[in-house]
């Protein structure tokens, strides 16, 4: 995909999908937690209560995955706004050093890696 307009459209679609994934995940986890809380209110036996608490603890994955998905979405949004970013996303450049990235207004591979790890540039 080397057409910048197609790349931008793909980035926009990807951002919408990621946003939808985060929202659906949040809805599902909220439902699970709500149902587990209702069951705990019924004063179950100790074993059942422990199992319900384990279910609730397991739902913590949503917070972590949601954060990571939001970081990827922020990176994609940033990439789409960079001058020359669309060309880089379209495959015009594979690995970019800092000097090349500055010349086209993009990010180096190291900077991309740092963003994806949630570190400051």
Backbone bond lengths (Angstrom), bond angles and torsions (degrees), N, CA, C in turn:
res aa  C-N    CA-C-N  psi(-1)  N-CA   C-N-CA  omega(-1)  CA-C   N-CA-C  phi
1 X - - - 1.449 - - 1.529 106.66 -
2 X 1.326 117.34 102.66 1.452 119.38 -177.02 1.523 113.20 -111.65
3 X 1.307 118.39 -4.53 1.460 121.88 178.30 1.530 109.20 -80.99
4 X 1.347 117.50 117.59 1.470 119.81 -177.63 1.524 113.51 -56.20
5 X 1.321 118.45 -34.05 1.469 120.41 178.65 1.528 110.71 -65.81
6 X 1.317 116.19 -39.38 1.471 120.01 178.39 1.528 110.31 -68.72
7 X 1.322 115.39 -38.80 1.462 119.72 178.10 1.524 109.53 -63.39
8 X 1.340 117.66 -45.10 1.465 121.19 179.14 1.529 110.12 -61.66
9 X 1.314 117.33 -41.66 1.463 120.64 178.31 1.530 110.60 -63.52
10 X 1.334 115.98 -40.73 1.469 119.62 178.02 1.521 111.09 -65.79
11 X 1.332 117.40 -39.73 1.465 121.11 176.88 1.528 110.46 -62.43
12 X 1.324 117.02 -45.06 1.464 120.86 179.63 1.524 111.27 -62.19
13 X 1.322 116.10 -42.72 1.463 120.39 178.11 1.522 110.28 -63.78
14 X 1.320 116.57 -42.77 1.466 120.88 179.18 1.520 111.08 -61.47
15 X 1.330 116.81 -41.27 1.463 120.72 178.53 1.524 111.23 -63.02
16 X 1.325 116.97 -40.66 1.463 120.81 178.25 1.524 110.87 -64.89
17 X 1.334 116.62 -41.30 1.466 120.77 179.10 1.525 110.08 -64.02
18 X 1.324 117.00 -46.34 1.465 119.96 179.91 1.527 111.03 -61.83
19 X 1.327 117.64 -41.79 1.460 121.22 177.51 1.526 110.32 -61.55
20 X 1.307 116.44 -42.54 1.462 121.10 178.86 1.525 111.36 -63.83
21 X 1.324 116.76 -40.62 1.468 121.41 179.00 1.524 110.14 -61.39
22 X 1.323 117.12 -46.65 1.465 121.15 -179.53 1.530 110.15 -61.59
23 X 1.327 116.84 -45.84 1.471 120.20 -179.35 1.524 111.89 -64.10
24 X 1.319 117.16 -42.51 1.471 120.51 179.83 1.519 110.87 -66.08
25 X 1.310 116.20 -40.00 1.465 121.21 177.52 1.531 110.26 -62.01
26 X 1.319 116.62 -43.97 1.462 120.66 178.77 1.525 111.16 -62.52
27 X 1.336 116.53 -43.21 1.474 119.80 178.72 1.528 111.01 -61.55
28 X 1.318 116.29 -44.33 1.467 120.16 -178.61 1.524 111.29 -63.70
29 X 1.317 116.66 -45.96 1.462 120.37 -179.02 1.525 110.40 -65.87
30 X 1.316 117.40 -41.07 1.468 119.25 177.58 1.523 111.69 -61.34
31 X 1.304 116.52 -37.36 1.472 119.71 177.62 1.529 110.75 -67.15
32 X 1.325 116.31 -45.55 1.465 120.46 178.78 1.526 110.11 -59.05
33 X 1.334 115.90 -48.12 1.468 119.60 -179.13 1.528 111.61 -63.50
34 X 1.315 116.71 -40.50 1.458 120.51 178.60 1.518 112.18 -62.45
35 X 1.316 116.65 -43.93 1.463 120.50 178.70 1.528 111.47 -66.82
36 X 1.322 116.29 -39.84 1.467 119.54 178.32 1.528 110.31 -63.97
37 X 1.316 117.04 -40.98 1.468 120.51 178.34 1.535 111.00 -62.93
38 X 1.328 116.06 -40.40 1.474 119.13 177.41 1.529 111.10 -61.21
39 X 1.316 115.78 -41.00 1.464 119.50 179.69 1.527 111.15 -68.37
40 X 1.312 117.93 -37.74 1.468 121.17 178.69 1.530 110.26 -64.99
41 X 1.344 116.84 -35.72 1.469 120.59 178.39 1.523 112.52 -62.26
42 X 1.321 116.77 -20.20 1.471 121.38 179.96 1.530 111.91 -80.13
43 X 1.328 117.17 5.76 1.468 123.60 -179.44 1.529 112.18 52.17
44 X 1.326 115.90 63.81 1.468 119.21 179.55 1.527 110.98 -71.01
45 X 1.337 115.01 169.22 1.466 118.63 176.38 1.535 108.32 -64.06
46 X 1.324 115.70 167.86 1.465 121.30 -173.11 1.527 112.60 -60.88
47 X 1.319 117.63 -40.93 1.468 120.93 -178.70 1.528 110.29 -65.02
48 X 1.319 116.20 -44.78 1.471 120.00 179.34 1.522 110.30 -65.09
49 X 1.321 117.29 -41.30 1.464 121.09 178.55 1.525 110.42 -60.81
50 X 1.330 117.41 -42.05 1.467 120.96 178.57 1.527 110.87 -64.16
51 X 1.322 116.52 -39.02 1.467 119.87 178.56 1.524 110.86 -66.04
52 X 1.316 116.67 -40.64 1.459 120.46 178.24 1.537 110.82 -64.81
53 X 1.325 116.54 -41.16 1.461 120.30 176.85 1.530 110.83 -63.11
54 X 1.330 116.74 -37.66 1.466 120.51 178.05 1.531 110.46 -64.89
55 X 1.322 116.32 -38.38 1.469 120.08 176.79 1.526 109.63 -62.44
56 X 1.325 115.38 -43.95 1.460 119.46 -179.44 1.528 111.21 -64.66
57 X 1.313 117.33 -40.68 1.460 120.83 177.83 1.522 111.35 -64.98
58 X 1.332 116.13 -37.01 1.462 120.19 -179.60 1.525 111.65 -65.15
59 X 1.310 116.51 -23.81 1.467 120.49 179.44 1.519 112.48 -70.50
60 X 1.304 118.04 -6.47 1.468 121.34 178.00 1.526 111.47 -63.93
61 X 1.332 117.19 -19.34 1.464 119.93 178.43 1.526 110.39 -55.36
62 X 1.320 116.04 -33.70 1.460 120.58 -175.46 1.517 111.38 -62.48
63 X 1.294 117.57 -38.65 1.460 120.39 -179.93 1.528 110.11 -65.07
64 X 1.317 116.12 -45.16 1.474 120.80 -178.30 1.522 111.03 -67.48
65 X 1.327 116.86 -48.09 1.469 118.81 -178.95 1.519 111.01 -67.38
66 X 1.320 116.85 -36.34 1.463 119.72 177.48 1.517 111.41 -61.04
67 X 1.341 116.38 -42.53 1.466 120.19 177.85 1.526 111.12 -61.57
68 X 1.321 116.03 -44.27 1.466 119.68 -178.23 1.523 111.10 -66.63
69 X 1.321 117.28 -40.97 1.463 120.64 178.63 1.524 110.03 -63.67
70 X 1.323 116.83 -40.97 1.474 119.98 178.06 1.530 111.22 -63.78
71 X 1.328 118.00 -36.12 1.465 120.84 177.95 1.530 110.68 -65.52
72 X 1.323 116.59 -42.88 1.466 120.30 178.03 1.526 109.58 -64.25
73 X 1.326 117.15 -42.51 1.463 120.57 178.51 1.529 110.92 -62.12
74 X 1.326 117.03 -41.49 1.465 120.30 178.81 1.523 110.30 -63.60
75 X 1.321 116.60 -38.96 1.463 120.06 177.85 1.525 110.48 -64.59
76 X 1.319 117.39 -44.51 1.461 120.27 179.25 1.527 111.02 -62.54
77 X 1.318 116.05 -40.96 1.467 119.90 178.03 1.531 109.84 -63.53
78 X 1.322 116.53 -43.39 1.466 121.61 178.38 1.525 110.08 -62.16
79 X 1.301 116.94 -44.06 1.457 121.83 -179.90 1.522 110.62 -60.44
80 X 1.318 116.72 -40.97 1.455 120.67 -179.39 1.510 113.78 -68.62
81 X 1.329 117.92 -21.21 1.460 120.43 -178.61 1.523 113.17 -95.76
82 X 1.315 117.10 -11.13 1.467 119.65 -178.59 1.519 111.20 -72.75
83 X 1.313 115.84 141.28 1.454 119.49 172.22 1.523 106.65 -66.24
84 X 1.304 116.89 124.75 1.457 120.95 -178.24 1.513 112.94 82.64
85 X 1.316 117.82 -5.41 1.458 121.30 -178.96 1.507 112.66 -64.13
86 X 1.322 116.81 -35.82 1.455 119.90 -179.96 1.521 111.35 -66.21
87 X 1.319 115.90 -38.43 1.458 118.52 178.41 1.526 110.45 -65.08
88 X 1.350 115.38 -39.11 1.460 118.93 177.99 1.522 110.01 -64.80
89 X 1.325 117.21 -43.33 1.462 121.27 -179.62 1.517 110.97 -66.83
90 X 1.325 116.66 -28.74 1.457 120.69 -178.85 1.519 112.21 -77.61
91 X 1.326 117.03 -5.32 1.454 119.73 176.94 1.507 113.53 98.71
92 X 1.329 118.08 11.95 1.455 119.87 178.90 1.519 110.68 -67.69
93 X 1.324 117.59 -23.30 1.458 122.59 179.48 1.515 108.63 -135.82
94 X 1.308 117.65 133.03 1.458 119.52 178.67 1.515 110.93 -88.02
95 X 1.321 117.53 -72.46 1.456 121.47 176.98 1.516 107.71 -112.23
96 X 1.311 114.72 128.79 1.454 120.35 -173.46 1.520 108.67 -116.72
97 X 1.321 116.62 130.78 1.459 118.45 174.68 1.523 108.68 -85.54
98 X 1.336 116.61 173.43 1.462 120.59 -175.97 1.530 112.37 -59.20
99 X 1.324 117.68 -42.38 1.471 120.65 -178.56 1.524 110.75 -64.14
100 X 1.335 117.07 -43.82 1.460 120.26 178.86 1.525 110.85 -65.00
101 X 1.318 116.86 -40.48 1.465 120.99 -179.38 1.522 110.67 -62.23
102 X 1.326 116.81 -44.21 1.464 120.19 179.15 1.526 110.99 -64.73
103 X 1.332 116.82 -35.46 1.466 120.30 -178.18 1.523 111.79 -64.62
104 X 1.332 117.94 -34.01 1.471 120.88 -179.35 1.523 111.85 -104.24
105 X 1.323 117.30 2.75 1.456 120.19 178.94 1.516 112.96 77.23
106 X 1.328 117.35 22.60 1.460 121.07 -178.23 1.509 112.90 -108.93
107 X 1.324 115.46 -164.19 1.456 122.71 -179.27 1.519 109.59 -112.14
108 X 1.316 115.91 146.55 1.455 119.89 173.23 1.522 108.95 -78.50
109 X 1.313 117.72 167.38 1.459 121.37 178.41 1.524 110.83 -60.90
110 X 1.339 116.19 -38.91 1.459 120.29 177.97 1.525 111.09 -61.46
111 X 1.341 116.60 -42.33 1.462 120.28 179.25 1.530 111.33 -65.48
112 X 1.313 116.53 -40.23 1.469 120.65 177.32 1.526 110.02 -61.99
113 X 1.320 115.80 -45.53 1.474 120.24 179.09 1.524 110.98 -59.62
114 X 1.337 116.23 -42.91 1.473 119.90 179.48 1.530 110.90 -64.71
115 X 1.318 118.01 -41.65 1.473 121.21 177.89 1.527 111.38 -60.78
116 X 1.321 115.44 -44.04 1.468 119.95 -178.88 1.531 112.11 -67.33
117 X 1.328 116.98 -25.52 1.461 120.45 175.43 1.521 111.42 -85.24
118 X 1.340 117.04 -3.38 1.450 120.84 179.40 1.508 113.93 83.38
119 X 1.318 116.97 16.95 1.459 121.45 -179.35 1.525 109.63 -92.34
120 X 1.314 116.11 157.39 1.465 121.63 176.54 1.522 109.73 -74.13
121 X 1.316 115.32 152.06 1.473 119.53 177.38 1.502 110.75 -80.98
